[in-house]
Amino acid sequence: MACTSESTVQLNISVRGLAEAQSRSGGLAGTYYGGVDGLAGIRTHQRYFEMLAADERVSQLATEQSLSESYISEDTRLLVKGRADAWFYSGDDLVLAEVKSFRGDAARLPRGGEAVHWDQAKLYAYMLLILTGNEKLVIELTYVSAETDETIILKKDADFASLESFFHTTCRSFVESTRSLRRYLAARNDANKAAAFAYDSLRKGQKALMRRVMDSMLSTGILLANAPTGIGKTIATLYPALKAQANGKIDRIFYLTHTTSTRLVAADALADLRAAGFLVRAITLYAKESLCLEPDLFCDLKRCPYAVEYYDRVPEALSALYRLQAINPDNLLPVAKKHRVCPFELSLDVSMWCDIIIADYNYCFDPRVRLQRHFGDEHEVMALLVDEAHNLPARAREMYSARIRFSDLTNVYTLLKSNEQAPPCEGQPSLQAIVDIAAEQLIAWHNRLAAVAASLAEPAESGPRGFTLLDPQITASDMAGTETFVATRRLPDHLLHVLSRVYRALGLVVESFPDWEHKMPLLHLWFDLAFFLRIGLTQFNDTYLLTLNRENGGDWLLSLQCLDASEPMCRSVADGIARVYFSATLSPLTFFLPQLSLPQDDVETLMLPSPFAGKNRLVLASDVCSIRYKDRQESLPLVTELIRTAVSRRTGNYLVFAPSFAYLKMLRARIESSSWPADWDLMFQTPGMSNPARAGFLNRFNTYGAKTLVAFAVIGSLFNEGVDLTGSRLIGVVVVGTGLPGISPERTLMGEYYQHRLGDGFRFAYVYPGFNRVLQAAGRLIRSETDRGFILLIDDRYKRDDYRQLLPEEWQTRHVGGAADIAAHIDEFWAD
């Protein structure tokens, strides 16, 4: 949306968005003929297009035709855009085909078709008549089964005059309903063009970052920026993006983050910009579970009182939110309660009229929860500001991995077979048969997987093992594993065939008993199966493994494990979207560029130095200890001595990072058995720390100066990121080891993949991710221009050339020996 002149506002809307805005009514519970995800829908459409192309009665077939038309009122130009599924000639008749895919029984399709689908078709039909110059056509609303290709075609004749009247009436109604919003857009653009930066001065590096972000906004380009702590990267990315938006270059801004704390930082930065004169409507999106007002009825759309009449009630709720500039759960939930609407759906609906959306990565990149209403509209120009982008590659691998738990299979089987919990079906043997078939399919598949799991503990000479039991063509040489883990790069066709049968059987239960009170576990498994099949059928390639492993709790997990999500993640973001990936630890670039699928020729990079004085930070790397797994027990006494020496030079608060919880346990035992000063406070992170326990751990740092506090944590866990211990709250950080992730079969196989792809597998699987943890841990120390303190790295690998090259140049790392050497350097630092 952009202001095109002083008196006219341009609005862009998709055909689907316009039809839905004017036609939807009733509740959120749709009919049970849906459930087709994006890729399955695309494939269904493609098969239908192939059928049309083969039909001798069809001529001049065009598919995915881009169409647009404007509606102009006295102060608004509404541009309606979209892609019509297909149009063609059948004899002398021009035909517009609007295609919708469905699952399940065709008898469940709405009689006469969905009203909103007809409205979409009529909008496209009007545009098509303008394109072709015809006076009339035939509209075909076509429903195609994603499972069987069964096709139901509903037809209506339409002429230009009636379609023109419908288009203008629909657009006029929409424009009238958005009059206050259009006034807001004009006022926003005027205010944000004139508004100044939020602060009196710029920090070192901030101007360079803002300039490069603006370049990306104007060119819809890609920027990868390494911006150390203290530059003020949050506001340095938001400010130019808002300026570009005010000048019509960007329609909407997504600020994507990894954690809740960084979302709060972004919201605070926007508050500062508003105080400086900016007019910004922003929403912070939260997970559905955290917003649910009826957790006992979670997403039971036919029973939840906040869902049953959602579309009838939501206009008033939206009107209440339009008056706010910062929308978050604190003000969203009261509005949702007052108007009796689902708060999560309300947050998504109001996001369509927000300038900035602050959200987790998954709302953009995760194929299961991606906001299609935003990212499915290729006509909207968006900007993605991706904060803490060093976390995105690992998160993306999780997003594109699919899993099925054995416990879910057995739980659903028990529900289906339980007399007390079985769906009511007296006098309906066919429905009971549906339940029995689903239960039989489920337990049969569970037993086959259980046999695979049990075989892993058998000796190789005892017979077929692992996935060979599912597919004899998978031999021992195709698999790697242990007694609790097996993996293969081959995906048995039989596996997907059997899972499809289980999926369809459970789907029949879902369709036959939509009101079953115990359906939620079944639905969760059904959705997991759907995603597993989707990944298996559409994504599985050399970047995937099929794995079966036992978790610590004893449950077995069947997975399609993604080793590299760079390509699907890149495909999920359309061309023409400005992207800024930024973090304090996007180093080395050779690691992150391929992880984000960003070829060096297509991306701009910016490596900024720390804005803080180098004299305030001392970095030492002690090379007298080996922290390799085989040497840890032997080197532990010396490591303990080095830590004690470092933290004894000045009274204060210190944070020590250990390589693992197992090592931390050993370290704690050694410390407690030695003669550390009795007046020192020692604090140790424990596995599975709750949020209150984590807060208590950090609150201990608020007391400083009177006595020494030494806190021990595990690198890469709760305290590696999102911890700001400014001033004297923290004056020293010790990192034991190089941060290497624990050796595991999955990560070793990832290394093999990167060895084949990039020729440096161990570094991509272990060294680079490990050193990024070190950078994050070290980054806890200097958080402001007045902070002072030291960083001590303990591991003999830091003296190797490959690790020396990873150490930031601005650290000016001093390579030292044992305790005496460390003491001398730290004493000199504190004396300065």
Secondary structure, 3 states (H helix, E strand, C coil): CEECCCCCEEEEEEHHHHHHHHHCCCCCCCCCCCCCCHHHHHHHHHHHHHHHHHCCCEEEEEEEEEEEEEEECCCEEEEEEEEEEEEEEECCEEEEEEEEEECCCHHHCCCCCCHHHHHHHHHHHHHHHHHHCCCEEEEEEEEEECCCCCEEEEEEEEEHHHHHHHHHHHHHHHHHHCHHHHHHHHHHHHHHHHCCCCCCCCCCCHHHHHHHHHHHHHHCCEEEEECCCCCCHHHHHHHHHHHHHHCCCCCEEEEEECCHHHHHHHHHHHHHHHHCCCCCCEEECCCHHHHCCCHHHCCCCCCCCCCCCHHHHHHHHHHHHHCCCEECHHHHHHHHHHHCCCHHHHHHHHHCCCCEEEEECHHHHCCCCCCHHHHCCCCCCEEEEECCHHHHHHHHHHHCCEEEEHHHHHHHHHHHHCCCCCCCCCCCHHHHHHHHHHHHHHHHHHHHHHHHHHHCCCCHHHCCCHHHHCCCCCCHHHEEEECCEEEECCCCHHHHHHHHHHHHHHHHHHHHCCCCCCHHHHHHHHHHHHHHHHHHHHCCCCCEEEEEEECCCCCEEEEEEECCCHHHHHHCCCCCCEEEEEECCCCCHHHHHHHCCCCHHHCEEEECCCCCCHHHEEEEEECCCCCCHHHHHHHHHHHHHHHHHHHCCCCCEEEEEECCHHHHHHHHHHHHCCCCCCCCEEEECCCCCCHHHHHHHHHHHHCCCCCCEEEEEECCCCCCCCCCCCHHHCCEEEEECCCCCCCCHHHHHHHHHHHHHHCCHHHHHHHHHHHHHHHHHHCCCCCCCCCCEEEEEECHHHHCHHHHCCCCHHHCCEEECCHHHHHHHHHHHHHC
